[in-house]
Amino acid sequence: MLVRDAMSTVVLTIGPAHTLRQAAALMSARRVGAALVLDPDAGGIGILTERDILNSVALGQDPDTERTHAHTTNDVVFAAPAWTLEEAAAAMAHGGFRHLVVLEGEEAVGIVSVRDIIRRWAPLRQPAPAL
């Protein structure tokens, strides 16, 4: 199975000037754990995850004044739609993150998450035992 079969193609995109509270509200409303941050001044595509917001709050920073650009990961690891889910899972495990931005050429065409991979693999496994 390939990344293109599991990735989300509707991707939340925000700007570098959004506050962390605005980003969190948008992510919550869309029920996603990551947003693409498009910042031409920082070199293009970055990613902001729920963990980035959590880390900021844990440090006592104000989510109403902190801007996404200060918490965005800009050295993003990208996947290709033709990667296998095993390749995507290995990249996530190696890098210690749960989301991969999927690029086709230079265009972001989706995001694949650990949850997306599990949803694809789970039907291939035995059902979970009843509790």
N, C-alpha and C positions, 0 to 999 in steps of 0.2 A: 504494500500500500504506500502511496506517495503523499508528500506534504500537500499537494494540490487537492487531495481527497479529504483532508482533515482541517485545512486552514479556514479561518474566518475571513471572508472577503469584504465584509462591511467593517471598516476600521475607523475607530475614533481618532480624529486628528485635531490637535490643539496647537496653540502658538506658545512661544517662549515667555510671553508676558502674562499668561493666565496665572492666577494665584493657585496655590496648591488646593485650597478649598474649592475653587471653581473646577479644577481638574478632577478632584475627588467626587464632586457632585455629578459631573458628566459621566465619569466612569461608573458610578453607582447606578445612575439612571439607565445606562446602557448595559449594565451587568457584565462589565469587562474588567480585567485586572491590569490592563496596560493601554496606553495611548501613544500614538506617534506624535512626536513634537517636531514640527517643521520650522527650522531656524536657519535661514540662509547665512546668517553671521557665524554660526557654529559649524558650518560645513554640510548642512542638509538635514538628513533624517536622524532623529534621536528617539529614545523611548523613555517614557516615564511609567513606572509600575506602582502598584499599590504598596509594595515594599519601600520604594523611595519616599512615598508620602508618610508611611509609618515611621521610617527612620527619622524624618524631619520632626515629626510630632514628638517622638521619643527624646529628641534632643532639646525639646522645649521651644522650638521655633514656632512662630505664629503662622498658621496656614492662610491667614487673610493678608499677610504681607509678603510671604515667601513666594517667589516666582518659579515657574516650572524650569526655566533655563538653568537655575542654580542646582537642580536636582535631576536633570536629564542625563541619561547615559548616551554619550555621543560616539563612543567606540563600539557601535552595535555589531553583533554577530548576525549575519544575514543567512537565510536559507534560500534555496531555489525551489520552485514548485515541483521539480523533478526529483528532489531528494527523497529517499525513502524515509518512513517514519523512524526507522532505526537510526539513520544518520542524524535526524533532527533530535531524537532523544539523547544520542551520544553527545552532540554538541551542547545540549542543555546540561547534561550531567557534568561534562568537562568544565563548562563555564560557570556552573552554579547558579543558573537562572531558569525561569519557567516560561519565557516567551521568546520567540524568534520572529523577527520581521522577515517577510517573504518578498524577495525582489525578483522581478522579471526584467532583465536588462537593468535599467537604472530606476525603474518605477516600483514603488511599494504596491504589491497586489494583495497583501493579506498579512495576517499574524497567525502563527500556530503556537498553541500553548500545550503545556503538559496535559491539561484537561482535554483538549482536542484529541491528543494522541490516545489517552486512556479511553475516551468514548469510542474511538475506532477499534482499539484492541480488545476492549471488554467483551464484545459479542463473540470474539474468537476464543475466549476462555470459558471455563466452566462457570456456571452461575455461582454467586456467593452463597455460602450456607446461610440458612435462616437463623436468626438470633432467638 
